[in-house]
Amino acid sequence: MLPCQSSCPSFCPGCHKTCAQWKQFQQAQRETREAKKQYLRFYQALCGQVTRQYRAMQVRRPAW
């Protein structure tokens, strides 16, 4: 179900392909997804760096 189906007064089947409001909605969704991906990439790299630092500080057994 399209989110605009219940709120758009000029809705008809298939009209979302040419609808300007639908295209704006899709663009906003793309921007939101990209912002979330960027956030996750940043913090994944940061957490990975901290994890590597903690592992480097651990005492290691001598190799025999």
PQR file of N, CA, C, O and H, with PARSE charges and radii, in Angstrom:
ATOM      1  N   MET A   1       0.838  -1.174   0.000 -0.4000 1.5000
ATOM      2  CA  MET A   1       0.000   0.000   0.000 -0.0000 2.0000
ATOM      3  C   MET A   1       0.887   1.242   0.000  0.5500 1.7000
ATOM      4  O   MET A   1       1.859   1.323   0.750 -0.5500 1.4000
ATOM      5  N   LEU A   2       0.551   2.179  -0.823 -0.4000 1.5000
ATOM      6  CA  LEU A   2       1.288   3.431  -0.899 -0.0000 2.0000
ATOM      7  C   LEU A   2       0.873   4.334   0.258  0.5500 1.7000
ATOM      8  O   LEU A   2      -0.309   4.400   0.594 -0.5500 1.4000
ATOM      9  H   LEU A   2      -0.239   2.113  -1.432  0.4000 1.0000
ATOM     10  N   PRO A   3       1.833   5.033   0.873 -0.5600 1.5000
ATOM     11  CA  PRO A   3       1.469   5.888   2.002  0.2800 2.0000
ATOM     12  C   PRO A   3       0.562   7.050   1.598  0.5500 1.7000
ATOM     13  O   PRO A   3      -0.190   7.557   2.430 -0.5500 1.4000
ATOM     14  N   CYS A   4       0.619   7.473   0.355 -0.4000 1.5000
ATOM     15  CA  CYS A   4      -0.205   8.603  -0.071 -0.0000 2.0000
ATOM     16  C   CYS A   4      -1.614   8.164  -0.466  0.5500 1.7000
ATOM     17  O   CYS A   4      -2.480   9.008  -0.695 -0.5500 1.4000
ATOM     18  H   CYS A   4       1.231   7.061  -0.320  0.4000 1.0000
ATOM     19  N   GLN A   5      -1.846   6.884  -0.545 -0.4000 1.5000
ATOM     20  CA  GLN A   5      -3.132   6.372  -1.030 -0.0000 2.0000
ATOM     21  C   GLN A   5      -4.297   6.858  -0.178  0.5500 1.7000
ATOM     22  O   GLN A   5      -5.358   7.169  -0.719 -0.5500 1.4000
ATOM     23  H   GLN A   5      -1.142   6.198  -0.359  0.4000 1.0000
ATOM     24  N   SER A   6      -4.132   6.931   1.114 -0.4000 1.5000
ATOM     25  CA  SER A   6      -5.240   7.327   1.977 -0.0000 2.0000
ATOM     26  C   SER A   6      -5.338   8.839   2.160  0.5500 1.7000
ATOM     27  O   SER A   6      -6.404   9.349   2.507 -0.5500 1.4000
ATOM     28  H   SER A   6      -3.270   6.679   1.554  0.4000 1.0000
ATOM     29  N   SER A   7      -4.242   9.563   1.932 -0.4000 1.5000
ATOM     30  CA  SER A   7      -4.271  11.005   2.194 -0.0000 2.0000
ATOM     31  C   SER A   7      -4.337  11.877   0.946  0.5500 1.7000
ATOM     32  O   SER A   7      -4.613  13.072   1.056 -0.5500 1.4000
ATOM     33  H   SER A   7      -3.376   9.149   1.650  0.4000 1.0000
ATOM     34  N   CYS A   8      -4.099  11.331  -0.206 -0.4000 1.5000
ATOM     35  CA  CYS A   8      -4.080  12.135  -1.438 -0.0000 2.0000
ATOM     36  C   CYS A   8      -5.482  12.212  -2.039  0.5500 1.7000
ATOM     37  O   CYS A   8      -6.086  11.176  -2.319 -0.5500 1.4000
ATOM     38  H   CYS A   8      -3.875  10.361  -0.296  0.4000 1.0000
ATOM     39  N   PRO A   9      -6.010  13.420  -2.242 -0.5600 1.5000
ATOM     40  CA  PRO A   9      -7.364  13.551  -2.796  0.2800 2.0000
ATOM     41  C   PRO A   9      -7.439  13.175  -4.276  0.5500 1.7000
ATOM     42  O   PRO A   9      -8.514  12.831  -4.769 -0.5500 1.4000
ATOM     43  N   SER A  10      -6.326  13.234  -4.984 -0.4000 1.5000
ATOM     44  CA  SER A  10      -6.349  12.920  -6.419 -0.0000 2.0000
ATOM     45  C   SER A  10      -5.686  11.579  -6.713  0.5500 1.7000
ATOM     46  O   SER A  10      -5.102  11.399  -7.781 -0.5500 1.4000
ATOM     47  H   SER A  10      -5.453  13.512  -4.584  0.4000 1.0000
ATOM     48  N   PHE A  11      -5.770  10.636  -5.774 -0.4000 1.5000
ATOM     49  CA  PHE A  11      -5.147   9.327  -5.969 -0.0000 2.0000
ATOM     50  C   PHE A  11      -5.935   8.499  -6.974  0.5500 1.7000
ATOM     51  O   PHE A  11      -7.165   8.450  -6.940 -0.5500 1.4000
ATOM     52  H   PHE A  11      -6.245  10.783  -4.906  0.4000 1.0000
ATOM     53  N   CYS A  12      -5.204   7.856  -7.861 -0.4000 1.5000
ATOM     54  CA  CYS A  12      -5.772   6.844  -8.751 -0.0000 2.0000
ATOM     55  C   CYS A  12      -4.684   5.798  -8.965  0.5500 1.7000
ATOM     56  O   CYS A  12      -3.502   6.124  -8.857 -0.5500 1.4000
ATOM     57  H   CYS A  12      -4.205   7.896  -7.888  0.4000 1.0000
ATOM     58  N   PRO A  13      -5.042   4.563  -9.262 -0.5600 1.5000
ATOM     59  CA  PRO A  13      -4.031   3.508  -9.415  0.2800 2.0000
ATOM     60  C   PRO A  13      -2.992   3.872 -10.477  0.5500 1.7000
ATOM     61  O   PRO A  13      -3.338   4.220 -11.606 -0.5500 1.4000
ATOM     62  N   GLY A  14      -1.743   3.787 -10.106 -0.4000 1.5000
ATOM     63  CA  GLY A  14      -0.654   4.052 -11.037 -0.0000 2.0000
ATOM     64  C   GLY A  14      -0.222   5.508 -11.117  0.5500 1.7000
ATOM     65  O   GLY A  14       0.745   5.820 -11.812 -0.5500 1.4000
ATOM     66  H   GLY A  14      -1.462   3.504  -9.189  0.4000 1.0000
ATOM     67  N   CYS A  15      -0.908   6.398 -10.427 -0.4000 1.5000
ATOM     68  CA  CYS A  15      -0.567   7.823 -10.540 -0.0000 2.0000
ATOM     69  C   CYS A  15       0.723   8.173  -9.813  0.5500 1.7000
ATOM     70  O   CYS A  15       1.299   9.231 -10.069 -0.5500 1.4000
ATOM     71  H   CYS A  15      -1.694   6.144  -9.862  0.4000 1.0000
ATOM     72  N   HIS A  16       1.193   7.311  -8.911 -0.4000 1.5000
ATOM     73  CA  HIS A  16       2.398   7.615  -8.147 -0.0000 2.0000
ATOM     74  C   HIS A  16       3.640   7.669  -9.026  0.5500 1.7000
ATOM     75  O   HIS A  16       4.664   8.217  -8.619 -0.5500 1.4000
ATOM     76  H   HIS A  16       0.725   6.452  -8.703  0.4000 1.0000
ATOM     77  N   LYS A  17       3.560   7.114 -10.207 -0.4000 1.5000
ATOM     78  CA  LYS A  17       4.721   7.105 -11.097 -0.0000 2.0000
ATOM     79  C   LYS A  17       5.026   8.494 -11.647  0.5500 1.7000
ATOM     80  O   LYS A  17       6.169   8.780 -12.004 -0.5500 1.4000
ATOM     81  H   LYS A  17       2.728   6.668 -10.538  0.4000 1.0000
ATOM     82  N   THR A  18       4.025   9.352 -11.718 -0.4000 1.5000
ATOM     83  CA  THR A  18       4.220  10.706 -12.241 -0.0000 2.0000
ATOM     84  C   THR A  18       3.936  11.792 -11.206  0.5500 1.7000
ATOM     85  O   THR A  18       4.059  12.977 -11.513 -0.5500 1.4000
ATOM     86  H   THR A  18       3.096   9.120 -11.427  0.4000 1.0000
ATOM     87  N   CYS A  19       3.566  11.416 -10.012 -0.4000 1.5000
ATOM     88  CA  CYS A  19       3.163  12.374  -8.976 -0.0000 2.0000
ATOM     89  C   CYS A  19       4.385  13.086  -8.380  0.5500 1.7000
ATOM     90  O   CYS A  19       5.349  12.442  -7.967 -0.5500 1.4000
ATOM     91  H   CYS A  19       3.467  10.453  -9.762  0.4000 1.0000
ATOM     92  N   ALA A  20       4.329  14.414  -8.344 -0.4000 1.5000
ATOM     93  CA  ALA A  20       5.439  15.203  -7.799 -0.0000 2.0000
ATOM     94  C   ALA A  20       5.575  14.999  -6.292  0.5500 1.7000
ATOM     95  O   ALA A  20       6.691  14.932  -5.775 -0.5500 1.4000
ATOM     96  H   ALA A  20       3.545  14.937  -8.680  0.4000 1.0000
ATOM     97  N   GLN A  21       4.449  14.900  -5.585 -0.4000 1.5000
ATOM     98  CA  GLN A  21       4.504  14.684  -4.140 -0.0000 2.0000
ATOM     99  C   GLN A  21       5.146  13.335  -3.818  0.5500 1.7000
ATOM    100  O   GLN A  21       5.914  13.221  -2.863 -0.5500 1.4000
ATOM    101  H   GLN A  21       3.543  14.954  -6.006  0.4000 1.0000
ATOM    102  N   TRP A  22       4.827  12.309  -4.623 -0.4000 1.5000
ATOM    103  CA  TRP A  22       5.396  10.984  -4.407 -0.0000 2.0000
ATOM    104  C   TRP A  22       6.906  11.014  -4.639  0.5500 1.7000
ATOM    105  O   TRP A  22       7.666  10.389  -3.900 -0.5500 1.4000
ATOM    106  H   TRP A  22       4.203  12.402  -5.399  0.4000 1.0000
ATOM    107  N   LYS A  23       7.331  11.737  -5.662 -0.4000 1.5000
ATOM    108  CA  LYS A  23       8.767  11.831  -5.942 -0.0000 2.0000
ATOM    109  C   LYS A  23       9.488  12.570  -4.821  0.5500 1.7000
ATOM    110  O   LYS A  23      10.606  12.199  -4.465 -0.5500 1.4000
ATOM    111  H   LYS A  23       6.713  12.245  -6.262  0.4000 1.0000
ATOM    112  N   GLN A  24       8.874  13.601  -4.261 -0.4000 1.5000
ATOM    113  CA  GLN A  24       9.464  14.305  -3.122 -0.0000 2.0000
ATOM    114  C   GLN A  24       9.552  13.387  -1.909  0.5500 1.7000
ATOM    115  O   GLN A  24      10.547  13.397  -1.183 -0.5500 1.4000
ATOM    116  H   GLN A  24       7.966  13.902  -4.551  0.4000 1.0000
ATOM    117  N   PHE A  25       8.516  12.600  -1.696 -0.4000 1.5000
ATOM    118  CA  PHE A  25       8.511  11.645  -0.585 -0.0000 2.0000
ATOM    119  C   PHE A  25       9.639  10.633  -0.755  0.5500 1.7000
ATOM    120  O   PHE A  25      10.355  10.334   0.202 -0.5500 1.4000
ATOM    121  H   PHE A  25       7.708  12.591  -2.285  0.4000 1.0000
ATOM    122  N   GLN A  26       9.801  10.103  -1.969 -0.4000 1.5000
ATOM    123  CA  GLN A  26      10.861   9.129  -2.246 -0.0000 2.0000
ATOM    124  C   GLN A  26      12.240   9.756  -2.043  0.5500 1.7000
ATOM    125  O   GLN A  26      13.137   9.115  -1.495 -0.5500 1.4000
ATOM    126  H   GLN A  26       9.220  10.346  -2.746  0.4000 1.0000
ATOM    127  N   GLN A  27      12.414  11.008  -2.482 -0.4000 1.5000
ATOM    128  CA  GLN A  27      13.691  11.690  -2.301 -0.0000 2.0000
ATOM    129  C   GLN A  27      14.003  11.881  -0.820  0.5500 1.7000
ATOM    130  O   GLN A  27      15.139  11.689  -0.388 -0.5500 1.4000
ATOM    131  H   GLN A  27      11.685  11.528  -2.927  0.4000 1.0000
ATOM    132  N   ALA A  28      12.999  12.256  -0.056 -0.4000 1.5000
ATOM    133  CA  ALA A  28      13.193  12.421   1.386 -0.0000 2.0000
ATOM    134  C   ALA A  28      13.576  11.090   2.036  0.5500 1.7000
ATOM    135  O   ALA A  28      14.423  11.054   2.929 -0.5500 1.4000
ATOM    136  H   ALA A  28      12.076  12.412  -0.407  0.4000 1.0000
ATOM    137  N   GLN A  29      12.955  10.004   1.588 -0.4000 1.5000
ATOM    138  CA  GLN A  29      13.293   8.678   2.116 -0.0000 2.0000
ATOM    139  C   GLN A  29      14.733   8.308   1.772  0.5500 1.7000
ATOM    140  O   GLN A  29      15.451   7.767   2.613 -0.5500 1.4000
ATOM    141  H   GLN A  29      12.268  10.033   0.863  0.4000 1.0000
ATOM    142  N   ARG A  30      15.161   8.598   0.537 -0.4000 1.5000
ATOM    143  CA  ARG A  30      16.535   8.307   0.134 -0.0000 2.0000
ATOM    144  C   ARG A  30      17.533   9.081   0.995  0.5500 1.7000
ATOM    145  O   ARG A  30      18.544   8.535   1.438 -0.5500 1.4000
ATOM    146  H   ARG A  30      14.578   9.038  -0.146  0.4000 1.0000
ATOM    147  N   GLU A  31      17.233  10.357   1.221 -0.4000 1.5000
ATOM    148  CA  GLU A  31      18.130  11.178   2.032 -0.0000 2.0000
ATOM    149  C   GLU A  31      18.196  10.672   3.475  0.5500 1.7000
ATOM    150  O   GLU A  31      19.264  10.668   4.087 -0.5500 1.4000
ATOM    151  H   GLU A  31      16.412  10.800   0.861  0.4000 1.0000
ATOM    152  N   THR A  32      17.059  10.248   4.012 -0.4000 1.5000
ATOM    153  CA  THR A  32      17.027   9.705   5.368 -0.0000 2.0000
ATOM    154  C   THR A  32      17.844   8.419   5.457  0.5500 1.7000
ATOM    155  O   THR A  32      18.620   8.235   6.395 -0.5500 1.4000
ATOM    156  H   THR A  32      16.191  10.251   3.515  0.4000 1.0000
ATOM    157  N   ARG A  33      17.667   7.532   4.482 -0.4000 1.5000
ATOM    158  CA  ARG A  33      18.430   6.277   4.476 -0.0000 2.0000
ATOM    159  C   ARG A  33      19.924   6.536   4.352  0.5500 1.7000
ATOM    160  O   ARG A  33      20.728   5.896   5.030 -0.5500 1.4000
ATOM    161  H   ARG A  33      17.037   7.681   3.721  0.4000 1.0000
ATOM    162  N   GLU A  34      20.296   7.475   3.487 -0.4000 1.5000
ATOM    163  CA  GLU A  34      21.717   7.787   3.318 -0.0000 2.0000
ATOM    164  C   GLU A  34      22.302   8.384   4.594  0.5500 1.7000
ATOM    165  O   GLU A  34      23.438   8.075   4.952 -0.5500 1.4000
ATOM    166  H   GLU A  34      19.644   7.995   2.936  0.4000 1.0000
ATOM    167  N   ALA A  35      21.544   9.233   5.282 -0.4000 1.5000
ATOM    168  CA  ALA A  35      22.020   9.810   6.545 -0.0000 2.0000
ATOM    169  C   ALA A  35      22.208   8.716   7.592  0.5500 1.7000
ATOM    170  O   ALA A  35      23.183   8.741   8.343 -0.5500 1.4000
ATOM    171  H   ALA A  35      20.621   9.484   4.991  0.4000 1.0000
ATOM    172  N   LYS A  36      21.295   7.766   7.648 -0.4000 1.5000
ATOM    173  CA  LYS A  36      21.424   6.660   8.601 -0.0000 2.0000
ATOM    174  C   LYS A  36      22.638   5.798   8.272  0.5500 1.7000
ATOM    175  O   LYS A  36      23.370   5.384   9.171 -0.5500 1.4000
ATOM    176  H   LYS A  36      20.503   7.746   7.038  0.4000 1.0000
ATOM    177  N   LYS A  37      22.855   5.526   6.977 -0.4000 1.5000
ATOM    178  CA  LYS A  37      24.006   4.732   6.574 -0.0000 2.0000
ATOM    179  C   LYS A  37      25.303   5.445   6.925  0.5500 1.7000
ATOM    180  O   LYS A  37      26.251   4.812   7.392 -0.5500 1.4000
ATOM    181  H   LYS A  37      22.260   5.863   6.247  0.4000 1.0000
ATOM    182  N   GLN A  38      25.356   6.741   6.707 -0.4000 1.5000
ATOM    183  CA  GLN A  38      26.549   7.514   7.032 -0.0000 2.0000
ATOM    184  C   GLN A  38      26.812   7.483   8.538  0.5500 1.7000
ATOM    185  O   GLN A  38      27.956   7.329   8.966 -0.5500 1.4000
ATOM    186  H   GLN A  38      24.587   7.255   6.327  0.4000 1.0000
ATOM    187  N   TYR A  39      25.768   7.627   9.330 -0.4000 1.5000
ATOM    188  CA  TYR A  39      25.885   7.552  10.788 -0.0000 2.0000
ATOM    189  C   TYR A  39      26.450   6.200  11.212  0.5500 1.7000
ATOM    190  O   TYR A  39      27.375   6.127  12.021 -0.5500 1.4000
ATOM    191  H   TYR A  39      24.839   7.752   8.982  0.4000 1.0000
ATOM    192  N   LEU A  40      25.884   5.138  10.658 -0.4000 1.5000
ATOM    193  CA  LEU A  40      26.332   3.794  11.022 -0.0000 2.0000
ATOM    194  C   LEU A  40      27.759   3.536  10.562  0.5500 1.7000
ATOM    195  O   LEU A  40      28.526   2.910  11.295 -0.5500 1.4000
ATOM    196  H   LEU A  40      25.132   5.198  10.001  0.4000 1.0000
ATOM    197  N   ARG A  41      28.140   3.995   9.375 -0.4000 1.5000
ATOM    198  CA  ARG A  41      29.517   3.814   8.912 -0.0000 2.0000
ATOM    199  C   ARG A  41      30.500   4.524   9.837  0.5500 1.7000
ATOM    200  O   ARG A  41      31.548   3.973  10.176 -0.5500 1.4000
ATOM    201  H   ARG A  41      27.517   4.503   8.780  0.4000 1.0000
ATOM    202  N   PHE A  42      30.159   5.752  10.247 -0.4000 1.5000
ATOM    203  CA  PHE A  42      31.047   6.519  11.126 -0.0000 2.0000
ATOM    204  C   PHE A  42      31.247   5.804  12.453  0.5500 1.7000
ATOM    205  O   PHE A  42      32.382   5.628  12.897 -0.5500 1.4000
ATOM    206  H   PHE A  42      29.308   6.199   9.971  0.4000 1.0000
ATOM    207  N   TYR A  43      30.156   5.391  13.093 -0.4000 1.5000
ATOM    208  CA  TYR A  43      30.284   4.771  14.405 -0.0000 2.0000
ATOM    209  C   TYR A  43      30.824   3.353  14.335  0.5500 1.7000
ATOM    210  O   TYR A  43      31.436   2.887  15.296 -0.5500 1.4000
ATOM    211  H   TYR A  43      29.234   5.534  12.733  0.4000 1.0000
ATOM    212  N   GLN A  44      30.618   2.660  13.239 -0.4000 1.5000
ATOM    213  CA  GLN A  44      31.211   1.335  13.084 -0.0000 2.0000
ATOM    214  C   GLN A  44      32.735   1.460  13.005  0.5500 1.7000
ATOM    215  O   GLN A  44      33.462   0.675  13.613 -0.5500 1.4000
ATOM    216  H   GLN A  44      30.121   3.038  12.458  0.4000 1.0000
ATOM    217  N   ALA A  45      33.206   2.450  12.254 -0.4000 1.5000
ATOM    218  CA  ALA A  45      34.647   2.669  12.165 -0.0000 2.0000
ATOM    219  C   ALA A  45      35.209   3.097  13.520  0.5500 1.7000
ATOM    220  O   ALA A  45      36.280   2.638  13.919 -0.5500 1.4000
ATOM    221  H   ALA A  45      32.615   3.088  11.760  0.4000 1.0000
ATOM    222  N   LEU A  46      34.511   3.953  14.214 -0.4000 1.5000
ATOM    223  CA  LEU A  46      34.967   4.427  15.522 -0.0000 2.0000
ATOM    224  C   LEU A  46      35.026   3.283  16.530  0.5500 1.7000
ATOM    225  O   LEU A  46      36.011   3.149  17.255 -0.5500 1.4000
ATOM    226  H   LEU A  46      33.642   4.326  13.890  0.4000 1.0000
ATOM    227  N   CYS A  47      34.001   2.472  16.582 -0.4000 1.5000
ATOM    228  CA  CYS A  47      33.981   1.341  17.521 -0.0000 2.0000
ATOM    229  C   CYS A  47      35.044   0.313  17.152  0.5500 1.7000
ATOM    230  O   CYS A  47      35.659  -0.289  18.032 -0.5500 1.4000
ATOM    231  H   CYS A  47      33.200   2.581  15.993  0.4000 1.0000
ATOM    232  N   GLY A  48      35.261   0.112  15.865 -0.4000 1.5000
ATOM    233  CA  GLY A  48      36.316  -0.804  15.439 -0.0000 2.0000
ATOM    234  C   GLY A  48      37.683  -0.328  15.878  0.5500 1.7000
ATOM    235  O   GLY A  48      38.523  -1.123  16.298 -0.5500 1.4000
ATOM    236  H   GLY A  48      34.762   0.601  15.150  0.4000 1.0000
ATOM    237  N   GLN A  49      37.900   0.960  15.780 -0.4000 1.5000
ATOM    238  CA  GLN A  49      39.180   1.529  16.202 -0.0000 2.0000
ATOM    239  C   GLN A  49      39.385   1.350  17.700  0.5500 1.7000
ATOM    240  O   GLN A  49      40.473   0.961  18.127 -0.5500 1.4000
ATOM    241  H   GLN A  49      37.217   1.606  15.439  0.4000 1.0000
ATOM    242  N   VAL A  50      38.377   1.622  18.495 -0.4000 1.5000
ATOM    243  CA  VAL A  50      38.474   1.461  19.948 -0.0000 2.0000
ATOM    244  C   VAL A  50      38.708   0.001  20.298  0.5500 1.7000
ATOM    245  O   VAL A  50      39.507  -0.298  21.186 -0.5500 1.4000
ATOM    246  H   VAL A  50      37.494   1.938  18.149  0.4000 1.0000
ATOM    247  N   THR A  51      38.036  -0.902  19.625 -0.4000 1.5000
ATOM    248  CA  THR A  51      38.205  -2.330  19.879 -0.0000 2.0000
ATOM    249  C   THR A  51      39.639  -2.759  19.579  0.5500 1.7000
ATOM    250  O   THR A  51      40.242  -3.502  20.352 -0.5500 1.4000
ATOM    251  H   THR A  51      37.387  -0.659  18.904  0.4000 1.0000
ATOM    252  N   ARG A  52      40.182  -2.291  18.457 -0.4000 1.5000
ATOM    253  CA  ARG A  52      41.569  -2.637  18.125 -0.0000 2.0000
ATOM    254  C   ARG A  52      42.538  -2.076  19.162  0.5500 1.7000
ATOM    255  O   ARG A  52      43.528  -2.725  19.500 -0.5500 1.4000
ATOM    256  H   ARG A  52      39.692  -1.687  17.828  0.4000 1.0000
ATOM    257  N   GLN A  53      42.263  -0.885  19.664 -0.4000 1.5000
ATOM    258  CA  GLN A  53      43.136  -0.301  20.682 -0.0000 2.0000
ATOM    259  C   GLN A  53      43.096  -1.105  21.977  0.5500 1.7000
ATOM    260  O   GLN A  53      44.135  -1.340  22.596 -0.5500 1.4000
ATOM    261  H   GLN A  53      41.460  -0.357  19.389  0.4000 1.0000
ATOM    262  N   TYR A  54      41.916  -1.524  22.385 -0.4000 1.5000
ATOM    263  CA  TYR A  54      41.808  -2.337  23.602 -0.0000 2.0000
ATOM    264  C   TYR A  54      42.513  -3.675  23.428  0.5500 1.7000
ATOM    265  O   TYR A  54      43.187  -4.148  24.343 -0.5500 1.4000
ATOM    266  H   TYR A  54      41.072  -1.333  21.883  0.4000 1.0000
ATOM    267  N   ARG A  55      42.361  -4.278  22.272 -0.4000 1.5000
ATOM    268  CA  ARG A  55      43.031  -5.557  22.046 -0.0000 2.0000
ATOM    269  C   ARG A  55      44.544  -5.394  22.024  0.5500 1.7000
ATOM    270  O   ARG A  55      45.269  -6.292  22.454 -0.5500 1.4000
ATOM    271  H   ARG A  55      41.813  -3.893  21.528  0.4000 1.0000
ATOM    272  N   ALA A  56      45.025  -4.268  21.532 -0.4000 1.5000
ATOM    273  CA  ALA A  56      46.473  -4.029  21.500 -0.0000 2.0000
ATOM    274  C   ALA A  56      47.024  -3.840  22.906  0.5500 1.7000
ATOM    275  O   ALA A  56      48.200  -4.115  23.145 -0.5500 1.4000
ATOM    276  H   ALA A  56      44.437  -3.539  21.183  0.4000 1.0000
ATOM    277  N   MET A  57      46.199  -3.378  23.842 -0.4000 1.5000
ATOM    278  CA  MET A  57      46.653  -3.155  25.215 -0.0000 2.0000
ATOM    279  C   MET A  57      46.644  -4.439  26.042  0.5500 1.7000
ATOM    280  O   MET A  57      47.230  -4.459  27.125 -0.5500 1.4000
ATOM    281  H   MET A  57      45.244  -3.155  23.648  0.4000 1.0000
ATOM    282  N   GLN A  58      46.014  -5.488  25.584 -0.4000 1.5000
ATOM    283  CA  GLN A  58      45.933  -6.722  26.349 -0.0000 2.0000
ATOM    284  C   GLN A  58      47.305  -7.378  26.464  0.5500 1.7000
ATOM    285  O   GLN A  58      48.147  -7.279  25.571 -0.5500 1.4000
ATOM    286  H   GLN A  58      45.538  -5.471  24.705  0.4000 1.0000
ATOM    287  N   VAL A  59      47.495  -8.046  27.585 -0.4000 1.5000
ATOM    288  CA  VAL A  59      48.735  -8.795  27.793 -0.0000 2.0000
ATOM    289  C   VAL A  59      48.661 -10.058  26.950  0.5500 1.7000
ATOM    290  O   VAL A  59      47.663 -10.779  26.951 -0.5500 1.4000
ATOM    291  H   VAL A  59      46.811  -8.127  28.310  0.4000 1.0000
ATOM    292  N   ARG A  60      49.733 -10.297  26.242 -0.4000 1.5000
ATOM    293  CA  ARG A  60      49.756 -11.479  25.354 -0.0000 2.0000
ATOM    294  C   ARG A  60      50.694 -12.527  25.921  0.5500 1.7000
ATOM    295  O   ARG A  60      51.717 -12.206  26.526 -0.5500 1.4000
ATOM    296  H   ARG A  60      50.543  -9.711  26.241  0.4000 1.0000
ATOM    297  N   ARG A  61      50.336 -13.764  25.720 -0.4000 1.5000
ATOM    298  CA  ARG A  61      51.208 -14.864  26.146 -0.0000 2.0000
ATOM    299  C   ARG A  61      52.385 -14.949  25.185  0.5500 1.7000
ATOM    300  O   ARG A  61      52.227 -14.709  23.988 -0.5500 1.4000
ATOM    301  H   ARG A  61      49.505 -14.024  25.229  0.4000 1.0000
ATOM    302  N   PRO A  62      53.555 -15.285  25.695 -0.5600 1.5000
ATOM    303  CA  PRO A  62      54.715 -15.415  24.757  0.2800 2.0000
ATOM    304  C   PRO A  62      54.506 -16.633  23.858  0.5500 1.7000
ATOM    305  O   PRO A  62      54.012 -17.672  24.296 -0.5500 1.4000
ATOM    306  N   ALA A  63      54.886 -16.482  22.614 -0.4000 1.5000
ATOM    307  CA  ALA A  63      54.775 -17.593  21.667 -0.0000 2.0000
ATOM    308  C   ALA A  63      55.949 -18.556  21.901  0.5500 1.7000
ATOM    309  O   ALA A  63      57.100 -18.120  21.933 -0.5500 1.4000
ATOM    310  H   ALA A  63      55.288 -15.638  22.258  0.4000 1.0000
ATOM    311  N   TRP A  64      55.685 -19.815  22.061 -0.4000 1.5000
ATOM    312  CA  TRP A  64      56.751 -20.823  22.314 -0.0000 2.0000
ATOM    313  C   TRP A  64      57.213 -21.370  21.053  0.5500 1.7000
ATOM    314  O   TRP A  64      58.097 -22.226  21.038 -0.5500 1.4000
ATOM    315  H   TRP A  64      54.751 -20.170  22.035  0.4000 1.0000
TER
END
